[in-house]
Structure formats: structure tokens, C-alpha cells
Amino acid sequence: MQVIAKEYSFTLSRTEVPAGKVIVELANYGQDEHNLHATEPAEGSEVGSLPNTLPGAHPDLTLNLRPGSYTLFCSLKEHEAKGMKATLVVR
């Protein structure tokens, strides 16, 4: 599953994935650095993250996800507030 980052948006290649092992790739097509954090909204706990990523980079992260809704966001100053967040549903 790919998360495309641009100023200031996250676009998911899939908004729903099956439970279990999920590989999340952060594709930074923006002009600024971006990062990715994944949290469970019900508990608010972080399930994984990728550090600040330079433009043009494509790091990935392997997560083991239970069913539910997860929030993906960039934690850099004001990025989430400007729209760099998305919801991933795990079935």
C-alpha cells in the first residue's frame, strides 16, 4: 500500500486492506521533507512510523495490523492541520 505525500496531502493507493502484514510505502513527491505516523484512533497508540523523508525518497514500513481504522499523518509542524492525514481501514 502506497501513501503519496505532497504539500499538504496524503493520498492512499488503497483505503482498505486485509488484516495482518501490511507494507506501507511513503512516496514523497513533495518539495519538502515529510514523515508518516500510524495510530489506532480508538486507543491513540502509535503502531509504526517512518522518519523525515527527503523529496523523491520511497521508504517502507512493515506493520502487523488488526481490524479497525488507523490514522496516518505527517507530524511536522502544521502539516497534519493543513491536510496531511488519511484514514486506512483494515478488515
C-alpha positions, -999 to +999 in steps of 0.1 A: +000+000+000+015+034-010+010+067+007+017+095-017+029+127+001+027+161-015+022+196+001-002+192+020-019+159+013-017+122+018-032+100-010-036+063-003-033+038-031-058+017-011-081+029+016-089-006+028-065-036+033-069-070+049-057-076+084-022-089+090+011-079+074+008-046+056+037-030+038+033+008+038+055+028+013+058+066+018+064+081-016+074+117-011+066+136-043+065+169-025+092+196-023+096+194+015+105+166+039+076+146+052+072+117+077+045+092+084+029+080+117+002+054+120-021+054+151-051+035+162-078+062+169-096+041+195-065+037+216-044+066+202-014+044+203+012+045+176+016+013+156+045+025+135+063+054+119+088+065+092+112+093+099+115+125+080+119+116+043+135+137+016+117+146-016+119+117-041+125+091-014+103+060-010+110+042+023+087+015+035+074+001+068+060-034+076+031-034+101+010-062+115-025-046+117-056-058+134-090-049+120-101-013+126-095+023+114-060+038+115-050+074+112-019+081+090-004+116+094+027+138+090+039+151+123+059+180+110+048+215+122+013+223+109+014+195+082-014+174+097-035+206+103-031+215+066-044+182+054-015+156+056-036+129+071-057+099+059-077+070+073-068+034+065-094+008+072-082-027+080-108-055+075 
